[in-house]
Each structure stands twice: as C-alpha cells, then as structure tokens.
C-alpha cells in the first residue's frame, strides 16, 4: 500500500511540474515591430520586394511570422 502511495505522489509531482518547466524552457522574447522590419530588409523580404502580382505578400508573411517569434533573430 505504501509503495502505491509513493508511486502516485511521484507521478503527480512530475505531472504538475513538467508543463511549467516546458513553458520556461521554450520562452523566447518576441521581437519588436522595428526589429522585424529591419530583419525583413536584411533578409530580402522587405516591403515591395515580392512578385509583381503581390509585392508586399512576402513582407507581410515574414512580419507575421517574425512578430509571432517563429523567425530566429540570429542566423
């Protein structure tokens, strides 16, 4: 009976702390709009540099991904 109680307690502790540790480990600061704008120009996705049909589509997609934290700031 005691072994079951210890196993259940250990399982509950691991289950409670794992999500908190995962969030802390994956936390990256989101860049500012100005940082993403400069980065888009540096990486060739500046405003008006897309195709002739939609020259800003590439820039808009880059900005959306950058502001969401999906684009690494350092290569």
N, C-alpha and C positions, 0 to 999 in steps of 0.2 A: 504494500500500500504506500509506503514511504517513497519507494522508487518511482511510482507513478506520479505522486505529487511533485517530486523534484523534476521529473521529466516535463510535466505540464507547466510548471513555473518557468523552467528554462525556455521552453517553446514560446511562452507568452512574452518573455523578456526579449527574445530575438525578434519576434513578430512586431513588437512595439517599436523597437529601435531601428530596424532595417529601413523603413521608409524615411525616417528622419535623417539617417546617415546618407541615403541616396540623394536626397534633395541638397544637402550641404555639399556633397562631393560634386554635383553637377551644376552648381550655381556659377554662372558666368555673368558678369555685369553686362547689361545691354548698352550698346554704344549710342551716342547722341546722334541726332539728325545730321549735324555738321560733320561728325566723324564719318558717317556712312556716305555722305555726299562727296567728301574728299576721297574716300576709298573707292567710290564708283568711278571717279575720273581717273584715278591712278591705275585701276584695273581694266580700263577700256569700256566701261559701261556707263559713261557719263550721259547727261541729257542730250538728246538728239543724235546719238551715235548708233542707233539701231537701223533697221531696214527702212526702205523708202515708204513702205505701207504704214508702218507704225514706229516712227523714230524714237519714241520715248518708252516703248514697251519693255525693252531690255533694262533700261534705267529704273523703271518703276518696279520691275520684278526684283532687281538687285536691292533696291532700297527696302522693299518689303521684307526680304529675307535677312538683310543686314540688321534692320531695326528689331526683328524677331530674335536676333542672336544666332542665326544659322550660318552666317558667314564668318570665318575666322579673321580676326583683325591682323594677325601676323602670319606671313607665309612661311 
